[in-house]
Amino acid sequence: MTAGRSSAAAKTGVTRVVCEQLAPRVGDLTHNKALALDAVRRALADGADIVVLPELVTSGYVFETAEEARTTAITVEDPFFADLSAVLAGTRSVVVLGFCQRADDTGDTGDTDDALYNSAAVVDASGVRAVYRKTHLWDRETLFFTPGDRTPPVVDTAHGRIGVLICYDLEFAEMPRRLALAGADLIAVPTNWPLVEHPAGQYPAEIIQAQSAARANGVFIACADRSGVERGQQWTQGTAVIDQFGWLTTAPPTATSETASEQRAAADLFLHLSRDKAISPHNDLLGDRRPDIYTQETPLL
């Protein structure tokens, strides 16, 4: 916990959440580190308490080979994280961002020397608070990354309890539900949503999915998507902050051009409101659950 303030103090004030939509360059670790640090500085100048950056923001995404991915892989001992903590020095702010992680980072007995993980780190002025390894790999990610085998964390911070998921994780209802049950006030989701066709006048399905997860669990969700074009791949650019009722706090960016578009979604939130799961005088989102029913075998009639 950040020194000088407990998470309970978050109940007395507003938390400013800023999601920065960026366009990292695949394989350019030096450029991407600087891009991420500049984005955090910009968000802090805007009064951000919690900053969310995209998935794999330090490495880029559309790798051609596992070896290319490996050239961008870092551990939490990398100077980048010390630099990030230094940017946060003197603040209570928290950053959640994606990075390509080398397997030797934690000394886990299950690690192999050549494994790579699509990971997210929670960082404050004291250093790296937690690391989560993406458990649900999307498409060609399976060619480069090993899926994580541990549940996502909930980190108690000066501004409330932050849960972490990465992109495709959010599409599995068990994941946000588990974080809600663990007491998360906000779920931070670094993501790279590939652009796919969707009906005119409607939001992309990924945003609808995030709204549904927020509504079903009574929890705030902050998604930081990416922009630009990487080896022909365009992105949804669906960066959004969603309230605990499932409503978008601002319209998500809608640019779909091939021009890199560094945008943001920012919202001032009372995160402690997510701890009240009552949705009517007689209903509670978590209290109404029936685990005794969910574990029964479903009859095929």
Secondary structure, DSSP 8 states (H G I E B T S, - for coil): --TT--GGGGGGS-EEEEEEEB---TT-HHHHHHHHHHHHHHHHHTT-SEEE--TTTTT-S--SSHHHHHHT-B-TTSHHHHHHHHHHTTS--EEEEEEEEEGGGS--TT--TT-EEEEEEEEETTEEEEEEE-SS--GGGGGT-----S---EEEETTEEEEE--GGGGGSTHHHHHHHHTT-SEEEEE---B-----TTS--HHHHHHHHHHHHHT-EEEEE-B-SEETTEEB----EEE-TTS-BSS------SSS---EEEEEEE-GGGGG--EEETTEETTTT--HHHHTS-----
